[in-house]
Amino acid sequence: KMSHYRNTAWFFFKGIREYTRGDYLKAFKLEIKSIAFISSSANNSKISRTGANSGTGKVIALEIAKRGGAVHMVCRDQKSTEEIQAEIVKETGNEKVFVHILDLSEARKIWDFSERFRKDHETLNVLINNAGCMINQRGCTAEGMEMNFATNTLSTYILTTSLIPLLEKSEDPRVITVSSGGMLLYLQSEKGHFDGTMVYAQTQCQQVVMTEQWSQTHKTIHFSVMHTGWVDTPGVRSAMSNFYSSVQDKLRTPEQGADTVVWLAVSGAAVKQPSGLFFQDRKTVSTHLPLAWTRSSSEEQTFMKKLEKLANSFKPQ
Ligand SMILES: NC(=O)c1ccc[n+]([C@@H]2O[C@H](COP(=O)([O-])OP(=O)(O)OC[C@H]3O[C@@H](n4cnc5c(N)ncnc54)[C@H](OP(=O)(O)O)[C@@H]3O)[C@@H](O)[C@H]2O)c1
């Protein structure tokens, strides 16, 4: 019964009221005077972005490149990513847009990639964990990991922890993880039955936990996790076709979805907020639905220990 309450409350009170286009415009209007700060800090900075070849990610890469940052797009499809790279260079005149081909569901390859990246670069200013998937059928990677977990949780964990040494060498380092308001739905996955939406929500919740925990253990880095709102992207069209047809005309554009990510990545105002918080439309919001207390701090620490052990089991010796 609790879960019925949770789903309905989330859809009507949060979803329709806050995650759609109308609400974005309202929030944007309130913040419009802050726009100037965006131009400030990405100059000459190196920014590593995952999932940059479609949806919100493409806009984030473009917006960061416009502000002079070096953008490292970490994506799995060479052809489409190189097309985007050429488009961004042409539109912005910024030549510092780089492509790294990596399938983020493959844990060992992420460790290898990070090691190479650490050898080739002295610092990293901002890491944006944007890539994500909602896979509705249970399926495992060749390494035996459930697909949603491998892409959304384990990759975020490995990429972030392995790049922390580089981030710590730069001034004003930031890690932004693109999660989802759907994480409010997660209580506990049911054994036996596989519900892709709930497994996705679980991975989004794990991103929140990781962010909160990292903010405690790495005080010099500014961590944030955020919800883009409901955005019209290839991912939503394919993974949630029924949802897509019911709210299609209300969805945000990728530009609107990317706004808070870019703000968190480059603005001075974002880092005035404490590290470890969840953002929506440039504002911090609660990570719990009213009456639904979903996590405890000892569970979170146990989760982080398990994740560390699992991630290390894929680390090259
Ligand atoms: N759109 C929404 O309403 C919404 C709401 C809440 C949260 N989000 C989050 O926003 C983020 C961006 O999603 P989107 O809506 O822009 O969807 P999208 O169009 O499907 O973009 C997802 C990106 O992640 C990449 N990706 C997925 N699996 C990957 C893998 N194994 N290795 C490398 N890259 C991989 C995709 O690359 P390919 O092109 O190669 O597939 C694509 O670039 C995700 O984290 C999603 O959970 C979206």
Ligand as a Chemical Component Dictionary entry (heavy atoms), coordinates in Angstrom:
data_LIG
# 
_chem_comp.id                   LIG 
_chem_comp.type                 NON-POLYMER 
_chem_comp.pdbx_formal_charge   0 
_chem_comp.three_letter_code    LIG 
# 
loop_
_chem_comp_atom.comp_id 
_chem_comp_atom.atom_id 
_chem_comp_atom.alt_atom_id 
_chem_comp_atom.type_symbol 
_chem_comp_atom.charge 
_chem_comp_atom.model_Cartn_x 
_chem_comp_atom.model_Cartn_y 
_chem_comp_atom.model_Cartn_z 
_chem_comp_atom.pdbx_ordinal 
LIG N1  N1  N 0  15.239 12.313 -19.943 1  
LIG C1  C1  C 0  14.686 12.303 -18.731 2  
LIG O1  O1  O 0  13.505 12.608 -18.542 3  
LIG C2  C2  C 0  15.531 11.942 -17.556 4  
LIG C3  C3  C 0  14.946 12.027 -16.303 5  
LIG C4  C4  C 0  15.717 11.742 -15.199 6  
LIG C5  C5  C 0  17.040 11.396 -15.351 7  
LIG N2  N2  N 1  17.588 11.291 -16.578 8  
LIG C6  C6  C 0  19.015 10.914 -16.665 9  
LIG O2  O2  O 0  19.661 11.790 -17.568 10 
LIG C7  C7  C 0  20.823 11.145 -18.083 11 
LIG C8  C8  C 0  20.856 11.342 -19.585 12 
LIG O3  O3  O 0  19.795 10.626 -20.162 13 
LIG P1  P1  P 0  18.962 11.122 -21.427 14 
LIG O4  O4  O 0  17.573 11.312 -21.001 15 
LIG O5  O5  O -1 19.704 12.222 -22.109 16 
LIG O6  O6  O 0  18.924 9.764  -22.279 17 
LIG P2  P2  P 0  19.702 9.272  -23.578 18 
LIG O7  O7  O 0  19.327 10.081 -24.716 19 
LIG O8  O8  O 0  19.420 7.799  -23.645 20 
LIG O9  O9  O 0  21.206 9.508  -23.188 21 
LIG C9  C9  C 0  21.898 8.600  -22.386 22 
LIG C10 C10 C 0  23.358 8.670  -22.752 23 
LIG O10 O10 O 0  24.049 7.673  -21.985 24 
LIG C11 C11 C 0  24.819 6.918  -22.889 25 
LIG N3  N3  N 0  25.022 5.544  -22.431 26 
LIG C12 C12 C 0  24.078 4.658  -22.020 27 
LIG N4  N4  N 0  24.661 3.486  -21.726 28 
LIG C13 C13 C 0  25.991 3.633  -21.960 29 
LIG C14 C14 C 0  27.112 2.777  -21.853 30 
LIG N5  N5  N 0  26.998 1.507  -21.452 31 
LIG N6  N6  N 0  28.334 3.262  -22.183 32 
LIG C15 C15 C 0  28.478 4.530  -22.596 33 
LIG N7  N7  N 0  27.456 5.403  -22.721 34 
LIG C16 C16 C 0  26.224 4.940  -22.414 35 
LIG C17 C17 C 0  24.046 6.926  -24.192 36 
LIG O11 O11 O 0  24.900 6.569  -25.245 37 
LIG P3  P3  P 0  24.339 5.819  -26.564 38 
LIG O12 O12 O 0  23.881 6.932  -27.462 39 
LIG O13 O13 O 0  25.535 5.087  -27.064 40 
LIG O14 O14 O 0  23.207 4.941  -26.135 41 
LIG C18 C18 C 0  23.602 8.383  -24.230 42 
LIG O15 O15 O 0  24.636 9.220  -24.668 43 
LIG C19 C19 C 0  20.732 9.669  -17.658 44 
LIG O16 O16 O 0  21.598 9.458  -16.558 45 
LIG C20 C20 C 0  19.282 9.514  -17.223 46 
LIG O17 O17 O 0  19.135 8.526  -16.219 47 
LIG C21 C21 C 0  16.860 11.561 -17.688 48 
# 
loop_
_chem_comp_bond.comp_id 
_chem_comp_bond.atom_id_1 
_chem_comp_bond.atom_id_2 
_chem_comp_bond.value_order 
_chem_comp_bond.pdbx_ordinal 
LIG N1  C1  SING 1  
LIG C1  O1  DOUB 2  
LIG C1  C2  SING 3  
LIG C2  C3  SING 4  
LIG C2  C21 DOUB 5  
LIG C3  C4  DOUB 6  
LIG C4  C5  SING 7  
LIG C5  N2  DOUB 8  
LIG N2  C6  SING 9  
LIG N2  C21 SING 10 
LIG C6  O2  SING 11 
LIG C6  C20 SING 12 
LIG O2  C7  SING 13 
LIG C7  C8  SING 14 
LIG C7  C19 SING 15 
LIG C8  O3  SING 16 
LIG O3  P1  SING 17 
LIG P1  O4  DOUB 18 
LIG P1  O5  SING 19 
LIG P1  O6  SING 20 
LIG O6  P2  SING 21 
LIG P2  O7  DOUB 22 
LIG P2  O8  SING 23 
LIG P2  O9  SING 24 
LIG O9  C9  SING 25 
LIG C9  C10 SING 26 
LIG C10 O10 SING 27 
LIG C10 C18 SING 28 
LIG O10 C11 SING 29 
LIG C11 N3  SING 30 
LIG C11 C17 SING 31 
LIG N3  C12 SING 32 
LIG N3  C16 SING 33 
LIG C12 N4  DOUB 34 
LIG N4  C13 SING 35 
LIG C13 C14 SING 36 
LIG C13 C16 DOUB 37 
LIG C14 N5  SING 38 
LIG C14 N6  DOUB 39 
LIG N6  C15 SING 40 
LIG C15 N7  DOUB 41 
LIG N7  C16 SING 42 
LIG C17 O11 SING 43 
LIG C17 C18 SING 44 
LIG O11 P3  SING 45 
LIG P3  O12 DOUB 46 
LIG P3  O13 SING 47 
LIG P3  O14 SING 48 
LIG C18 O15 SING 49 
LIG C19 O16 SING 50 
LIG C19 C20 SING 51 
LIG C20 O17 SING 52 
# 
